[in-house]
Amino acid sequence: MALKDFLVYVDQTEDSLARLRLAVDLAARNDSRLTAIFVKEWSRDQLDLRKAAELGLVSAAGLDSLDRRTQTSIDAAAERLQSTLETLARKRPNCAASMAWHLSCFPSTRVTPISASWATTSRKARPRSTIPSRSSCCS
């Protein structure tokens, strides 16, 4: 039985790069469709740092600065992983048309069922030179 659709969840962790590479390899081997989803949410470490800053009586400006740095870090991780997916797809031109990138600001507990549904209903032919990108972020 061949696997036809893969949905891989990637985040800010270092494991995400390996997970993404494995998913691309599996999709290529099985001639399958791959959707990579990145949820723009704070990691546990970032949340703990924010809580510690709040308890440490950090000023409002200090909290704003921490929030901006965290958001910049999340955005950089998303860009790095999307770039990696595009690079891996270029190395496998025969399956690049069946790869997609999805960026979401919804909590991960809500995103996976939504994206799984999207992955199964979005089967249009795509140009081989680009990876479709979809965002469900408010900003």
Residue frames as a rotation matrix with the C-alpha (Angstrom) as fourth column:
MET 1
0.580 0.815 0.000 0.00
0.815 -0.580 0.000 0.00
0.000 0.000 -1.000 0.00
ALA 2
-0.400 -0.731 0.552 1.52
0.734 -0.616 -0.284 3.29
0.548 0.292 0.784 -1.10
LEU 3
-0.110 0.283 -0.953 1.32
0.754 -0.601 -0.265 6.40
-0.648 -0.748 -0.147 1.02
LYS 4
0.080 0.251 0.965 -0.27
0.939 -0.345 0.012 9.24
0.336 0.904 -0.263 -0.94
ASP 5
0.514 0.156 0.843 -0.37
0.002 -0.984 0.180 12.25
0.858 -0.091 -0.506 1.41
PHE 6
-0.181 -0.593 -0.785 2.05
0.926 0.166 -0.338 13.42
0.331 -0.788 0.519 4.07
LEU 7
0.697 0.286 0.657 1.44
0.008 -0.920 0.391 16.23
0.717 -0.268 -0.644 6.53
VAL 8
-0.058 -0.799 -0.598 4.57
0.866 0.258 -0.429 17.18
0.497 -0.543 0.677 8.46
TYR 9
0.941 0.337 -0.002 4.45
0.271 -0.754 0.599 19.57
0.201 -0.564 -0.801 11.41
VAL 10
-0.108 -0.993 0.036 7.54
0.799 -0.109 -0.591 21.74
0.591 -0.035 0.806 11.75
ASP 11
0.922 0.351 -0.163 8.31
0.370 -0.676 0.637 24.27
0.113 -0.648 -0.753 14.45
GLN 12
0.729 -0.636 0.251 11.24
-0.614 -0.771 -0.171 26.17
0.303 -0.030 -0.953 15.94
THR 13
0.640 -0.484 0.597 13.03
-0.309 0.549 0.777 23.10
-0.703 -0.682 0.202 17.29
GLU 14
-0.305 -0.859 -0.411 16.18
-0.848 0.048 0.528 21.68
-0.435 0.509 -0.743 15.76
ASP 15
-0.551 0.145 0.822 14.35
0.147 0.986 -0.076 18.37
-0.822 0.079 -0.565 15.20
SER 16
0.473 0.843 -0.257 12.10
-0.090 -0.244 -0.966 20.06
-0.876 0.480 -0.040 12.65
LEU 17
0.083 -0.522 -0.849 14.83
-0.958 -0.276 0.076 20.19
-0.274 0.807 -0.523 10.03
ALA 18
-0.894 -0.410 0.182 15.38
-0.371 0.904 0.213 16.43
-0.252 0.123 -0.960 10.26
ARG 19
-0.261 0.892 0.369 11.61
0.267 0.434 -0.860 15.84
-0.928 -0.126 -0.351 10.28
LEU 20
0.490 0.427 -0.760 11.22
-0.517 -0.560 -0.648 17.97
-0.702 0.710 -0.054 7.14
ARG 21
-0.345 -0.713 -0.611 14.05
-0.934 0.194 0.300 16.19
-0.095 0.674 -0.732 5.31
LEU 22
-0.868 0.068 0.492 12.62
-0.018 0.986 -0.169 12.79
-0.497 -0.155 -0.854 6.23
ALA 23
0.115 0.993 0.018 9.15
0.122 0.004 -0.993 13.80
-0.986 0.116 -0.121 5.05
VAL 24
0.333 -0.067 -0.941 10.50
-0.851 -0.452 -0.269 15.06
-0.407 0.890 -0.207 1.70
ASP 25
-0.720 -0.669 -0.185 12.44
-0.689 0.657 0.305 11.82
-0.083 0.347 -0.934 1.26
LEU 26
-0.653 0.545 0.526 9.40
0.222 0.802 -0.554 9.68
-0.724 -0.245 -0.645 2.09
ALA 27
0.383 0.823 -0.420 7.17
-0.197 -0.371 -0.907 11.71
-0.902 0.430 0.020 -0.21
ALA 28
0.011 -0.460 -0.888 9.68
-0.982 -0.174 0.078 11.39
-0.191 0.870 -0.454 -3.06
ARG 29
-0.895 -0.407 0.181 10.06
-0.386 0.912 0.141 7.63
-0.222 0.056 -0.973 -2.55
ASN 30
-0.520 0.780 0.347 6.30
0.494 0.606 -0.623 7.08
-0.697 -0.152 -0.701 -2.52
ASP 31
-0.831 0.198 0.520 5.50
0.385 -0.470 0.794 9.62
0.401 0.860 0.314 -5.25
SER 32
-0.005 0.826 -0.563 3.28
0.999 0.031 0.037 11.31
0.048 -0.562 -0.826 -2.66
ARG 33
0.289 0.235 0.928 1.99
0.224 -0.959 0.173 14.75
0.931 0.158 -0.330 -1.90
LEU 34
-0.314 -0.475 -0.822 3.65
0.926 0.037 -0.375 16.61
0.208 -0.879 0.428 1.01
THR 35
0.509 0.401 0.762 2.28
0.125 -0.910 0.396 19.52
0.852 -0.106 -0.513 3.02
ALA 36
-0.492 -0.680 -0.543 4.61
0.751 -0.017 -0.660 21.09
0.440 -0.733 0.519 5.57
ILE 37
0.565 0.736 0.374 2.89
0.356 -0.626 0.694 23.13
0.745 -0.259 -0.615 8.25
PHE 38
-0.658 -0.733 -0.172 4.59
0.558 -0.322 -0.765 25.68
0.505 -0.599 0.621 10.50
VAL 39
0.534 0.831 -0.157 2.57
0.692 -0.323 0.646 27.06
0.485 -0.454 -0.747 13.40
LYS 40
-0.304 -0.627 0.717 3.69
0.096 -0.769 -0.632 30.47
0.948 -0.123 0.294 14.61
GLU 41
0.842 0.533 0.077 3.43
-0.040 -0.080 0.996 29.85
0.537 -0.842 -0.047 18.34
TRP 42
0.230 -0.764 0.603 5.80
-0.917 -0.377 -0.128 30.36
0.325 -0.523 -0.788 21.24
SER 43
-0.102 -0.364 -0.926 7.90
0.029 0.929 -0.368 27.43
0.994 -0.064 -0.084 22.40
ARG 44
0.704 0.339 -0.625 7.78
0.567 0.263 0.781 26.27
0.429 -0.903 -0.007 26.00
ASP 45
-0.204 -0.872 -0.444 11.16
0.976 -0.218 -0.021 27.92
-0.079 -0.438 0.896 26.67
GLN 46
-0.731 -0.027 0.681 9.95
0.276 -0.925 0.260 31.22
0.623 0.378 0.684 25.22
LEU 47
0.347 0.923 0.166 6.79
0.064 -0.200 0.978 31.08
0.936 -0.329 -0.129 27.33
ASP 48
0.521 -0.230 -0.822 8.83
0.842 0.295 0.451 30.31
0.139 -0.927 0.348 30.46
LEU 49
-0.617 -0.785 0.058 11.10
0.778 -0.619 -0.105 33.27
0.118 -0.020 0.993 29.73
ARG 50
-0.396 0.570 0.720 8.07
0.024 -0.777 0.629 35.52
0.918 0.267 0.294 29.32
LYS 51
0.660 0.661 -0.357 6.58
0.328 0.173 0.929 34.32
0.676 -0.730 -0.103 32.60
ALA 52
0.114 -0.716 -0.688 9.88
0.992 0.043 0.119 34.87
-0.056 -0.696 0.715 34.39
ALA 53
-0.767 -0.378 0.519 10.11
0.469 -0.882 0.051 38.38
0.438 0.283 0.853 32.94
GLU 54
0.084 0.888 0.452 6.58
-0.020 -0.452 0.892 39.15
0.996 -0.084 -0.020 34.12
LEU 55
0.765 0.196 -0.614 7.34
0.543 0.316 0.778 37.88
0.347 -0.928 0.135 37.63
GLY 56
-0.144 -0.939 -0.312 10.64
0.989 -0.151 -0.004 39.74
-0.044 -0.309 0.950 37.67
LEU 57
0.484 0.471 -0.738 8.83
0.501 -0.840 -0.208 43.05
-0.718 -0.269 -0.642 37.38
VAL 58
-0.630 -0.634 0.448 10.22
0.713 -0.243 0.657 43.86
-0.308 0.734 0.606 33.96
SER 59
-0.526 0.407 -0.747 8.97
-0.274 -0.912 -0.304 47.12
-0.805 0.045 0.591 32.53
ALA 60
0.568 0.803 0.182 6.36
0.033 0.199 -0.979 47.23
-0.823 0.562 0.087 29.80
ALA 61
0.567 -0.446 -0.692 9.07
-0.821 -0.375 -0.431 48.30
-0.067 0.812 -0.579 27.37
GLY 62
-0.524 -0.798 0.298 11.17
-0.786 0.588 0.194 45.29
-0.330 -0.132 -0.935 28.40
LEU 63
-0.180 0.556 0.812 8.25
0.087 0.831 -0.549 42.93
-0.980 -0.028 -0.198 27.82
ASP 64
0.810 0.451 -0.374 7.56
-0.276 -0.269 -0.923 44.52
-0.517 0.851 -0.093 24.42
SER 65
0.095 -0.878 -0.470 11.21
-0.995 -0.099 -0.015 44.06
-0.034 0.469 -0.883 23.50
LEU 66
-0.641 -0.282 0.714 11.10
-0.392 0.920 0.011 40.41
-0.660 -0.273 -0.700 24.58
ASP 67
0.308 0.856 0.415 7.91
0.109 0.402 -0.909 39.86
-0.945 0.325 0.030 22.56
ARG 68
0.741 -0.076 -0.667 9.49
-0.630 -0.420 -0.653 41.42
-0.231 0.904 -0.359 19.45
ARG 69
-0.342 -0.937 -0.068 12.66
-0.929 0.326 0.177 39.31
-0.144 0.123 -0.982 19.80
THR 70
-0.453 0.243 0.858 10.59
-0.101 0.942 -0.320 36.16
-0.886 -0.232 -0.402 20.22
GLN 71
0.651 0.758 0.018 8.43
-0.015 0.037 -0.999 36.94
-0.759 0.651 0.036 17.19
THR 72
0.417 -0.610 -0.674 11.55
-0.906 -0.335 -0.257 37.68
-0.069 0.718 -0.692 15.12
SER 73
-0.609 -0.659 0.441 12.98
-0.664 0.728 0.172 34.32
-0.434 -0.188 -0.881 16.18
ILE 74
-0.030 0.710 0.703 9.77
0.132 0.700 -0.701 32.50
-0.991 0.072 -0.115 15.20
ASP 75
0.819 0.348 -0.457 9.66
-0.337 -0.353 -0.873 34.28
-0.465 0.868 -0.172 11.82
ALA 76
-0.010 -0.915 -0.404 13.33
-0.995 -0.029 0.092 33.44
-0.096 0.403 -0.910 11.15
ALA 77
-0.604 -0.161 0.781 12.70
-0.270 0.963 -0.010 29.75
-0.750 -0.216 -0.625 11.92
ALA 78
0.427 0.845 0.322 9.72
0.148 0.286 -0.947 29.72
-0.892 0.452 -0.003 9.54
GLU 79
0.711 -0.214 -0.670 11.73
-0.675 -0.474 -0.565 31.35
-0.197 0.854 -0.482 6.75
ARG 80
-0.380 -0.921 0.089 14.65
-0.875 0.389 0.287 28.94
-0.299 0.031 -0.954 7.28
LEU 81
-0.440 0.260 0.860 12.40
0.026 0.960 -0.277 25.89
-0.898 -0.100 -0.429 7.09
GLN 82
0.706 0.705 -0.066 10.47
-0.005 -0.087 -0.996 27.16
-0.708 0.704 -0.058 4.07
SER 83
0.380 -0.672 -0.636 13.75
-0.918 -0.359 -0.170 27.85
-0.114 0.648 -0.753 2.30
THR 84
-0.603 -0.598 0.528 14.94
-0.575 0.785 0.232 24.34
-0.553 -0.163 -0.817 3.15
LEU 85
0.101 0.738 0.667 11.75
0.216 0.639 -0.739 22.85
-0.971 0.218 -0.095 1.71
GLU 86
0.844 0.201 -0.497 12.22
-0.374 -0.442 -0.815 24.86
-0.383 0.874 -0.298 -1.50
THR 87
-0.075 -0.961 -0.266 15.85
-0.985 0.029 0.173 23.75
-0.158 0.274 -0.949 -1.75
LEU 88
-0.579 -0.094 0.810 14.94
-0.209 0.977 -0.035 20.10
-0.788 -0.189 -0.585 -1.22
ALA 89
0.488 0.836 0.251 12.18
0.138 0.210 -0.968 20.38
-0.862 0.508 -0.013 -3.81
ARG 90
0.592 -0.344 -0.729 14.62
-0.780 -0.472 -0.410 21.81
-0.203 0.812 -0.548 -6.39
LYS 91
-0.522 -0.836 0.172 16.81
-0.783 0.549 0.291 18.75
-0.338 0.017 -0.941 -5.86
ARG 92
-0.700 0.402 0.590 13.81
0.403 0.905 -0.137 16.55
-0.589 0.142 -0.795 -6.70
PRO 93
-0.803 0.354 -0.479 12.16
-0.540 -0.773 0.333 18.33
-0.253 0.526 0.812 -9.64
ASN 94
-0.721 0.550 -0.420 9.89
0.002 0.609 0.793 15.37
0.693 0.571 -0.441 -10.39
CYS 95
-0.159 0.707 -0.690 8.06
0.909 0.377 0.177 15.80
0.385 -0.599 -0.702 -7.06
ALA 96
-0.945 -0.258 -0.202 8.29
0.319 -0.866 -0.384 19.57
-0.076 -0.427 0.901 -6.46
ALA 97
-0.620 0.763 0.183 4.77
-0.357 -0.481 0.801 20.06
0.699 0.431 0.570 -7.79
SER 98
0.260 0.763 -0.592 3.37
0.253 0.538 0.804 17.92
0.932 -0.359 -0.053 -5.00
MET 99
-0.407 -0.433 -0.804 4.90
0.898 -0.028 -0.439 19.89
0.167 -0.901 0.400 -2.11
ALA 100
0.306 0.567 0.764 3.21
0.280 -0.821 0.497 22.75
0.910 0.062 -0.410 -0.26
TRP 101
-0.805 -0.529 -0.268 4.07
0.465 -0.284 -0.839 25.08
0.367 -0.800 0.474 2.63
HIS 102
0.309 0.934 0.181 1.41
0.426 -0.306 0.851 26.18
0.850 -0.186 -0.493 5.10
LEU 103
-0.836 -0.547 0.048 1.98
0.262 -0.473 -0.841 28.87
0.483 -0.690 0.539 7.73
SER 104
0.200 0.978 -0.055 -0.52
0.439 -0.039 0.898 29.34
0.876 -0.204 -0.437 10.52
CYS 105
-0.653 -0.334 0.680 -1.00
-0.391 -0.620 -0.680 31.51
0.649 -0.710 0.274 13.59
PHE 106
0.514 0.851 0.111 -3.72
-0.612 0.272 0.742 29.29
0.601 -0.450 0.661 15.03
PRO 107
0.090 -0.456 0.885 -2.79
-0.882 0.377 0.284 27.06
-0.463 -0.806 -0.368 17.99
SER 108
-0.725 -0.498 -0.476 -1.30
-0.676 0.649 0.349 23.75
0.135 0.575 -0.807 16.87
THR 109
-0.762 0.489 0.425 -4.19
0.137 0.762 -0.632 21.81
-0.633 -0.423 -0.648 18.41
ARG 110
0.317 0.913 -0.256 -6.56
-0.091 -0.239 -0.967 23.51
-0.944 0.329 0.008 15.94
VAL 111
0.046 -0.373 -0.927 -4.27
-0.895 -0.428 0.128 23.61
-0.444 0.823 -0.354 12.92
THR 112
-0.829 -0.504 0.242 -3.56
-0.356 0.810 0.465 19.93
-0.431 0.300 -0.851 12.29
PRO 113
-0.254 0.781 0.571 -7.18
0.576 0.596 -0.559 18.88
-0.777 0.187 -0.601 11.62
ILE 114
0.599 0.457 -0.657 -7.75
-0.171 -0.729 -0.663 21.99
-0.782 0.510 -0.358 9.48
SER 115
-0.087 -0.743 -0.663 -4.58
-0.904 -0.220 0.366 21.41
-0.418 0.632 -0.653 7.46
ALA 116
-0.766 -0.127 0.630 -5.23
0.025 0.974 0.226 17.70
-0.642 0.189 -0.743 7.04
SER 117
0.256 0.936 0.241 -8.58
0.506 0.082 -0.858 18.59
-0.823 0.342 -0.453 5.54
TRP 118
0.576 -0.109 -0.810 -6.96
-0.543 -0.792 -0.279 21.24
-0.611 0.601 -0.516 3.31
ALA 119
-0.497 -0.866 -0.047 -4.30
-0.649 0.336 0.682 18.79
-0.575 0.370 -0.730 2.15
THR 120
-0.607 0.285 0.742 -6.89
0.418 0.908 -0.007 16.30
-0.676 0.306 -0.671 0.97
THR 121
0.476 0.874 0.099 -9.08
0.586 -0.232 -0.776 18.85
-0.655 0.428 -0.623 -0.82
SER 122
0.596 -0.333 -0.731 -6.31
-0.525 -0.850 -0.041 20.85
-0.608 0.409 -0.681 -2.49
ARG 123
0.054 -0.551 0.833 -5.15
0.369 0.786 0.496 18.70
-0.928 0.281 0.246 -5.40
LYS 124
0.921 0.250 -0.299 -4.84
-0.144 -0.494 -0.858 21.17
-0.362 0.833 -0.419 -8.25
ALA 125
0.490 -0.786 0.376 -1.99
0.855 0.350 -0.382 20.84
0.169 0.509 0.844 -10.72
ARG 126
0.815 -0.287 -0.504 0.81
0.031 -0.846 0.532 23.21
-0.579 -0.449 -0.680 -9.80
PRO 127
0.738 -0.644 -0.204 3.81
-0.440 -0.230 -0.868 24.56
0.512 0.730 -0.453 -11.68
ARG 128
0.691 -0.512 -0.510 6.88
0.613 0.789 0.039 22.49
0.383 -0.340 0.859 -10.91
SER 129
-0.183 -0.878 0.442 9.07
0.441 -0.475 -0.762 25.55
0.879 0.055 0.474 -10.31
THR 130
-0.438 0.055 0.897 7.28
-0.618 -0.743 -0.256 26.80
0.653 -0.667 0.360 -7.21
ILE 131
-0.732 0.279 -0.622 6.08
0.599 0.697 -0.393 25.47
0.324 -0.660 -0.677 -3.90
PRO 132
0.106 0.841 0.530 2.65
0.222 -0.539 0.812 26.78
0.969 0.032 -0.244 -3.02
SER 133
-0.901 -0.357 -0.246 2.54
0.336 -0.217 -0.917 28.76
0.274 -0.908 0.315 0.18
ARG 134
0.110 0.981 0.159 -0.57
0.335 -0.188 0.923 29.26
0.936 -0.048 -0.350 2.23
SER 135
-0.912 -0.410 0.007 -0.95
0.156 -0.363 -0.919 31.44
0.379 -0.837 0.395 5.30
SER 136
0.172 0.975 -0.141 -3.71
0.603 0.009 0.797 31.62
0.779 -0.222 -0.587 7.83
CYS 137
-0.509 -0.456 -0.730 -2.12
0.857 -0.351 -0.378 34.37
-0.084 -0.818 0.570 9.91
CYS 138
0.588 0.768 -0.254 -3.86
0.767 -0.629 -0.128 37.52
-0.258 -0.120 -0.959 10.94
SER 139
0.787 -0.341 -0.514 -0.79
-0.280 -0.940 0.195 39.71
-0.549 -0.010 -0.836 10.59
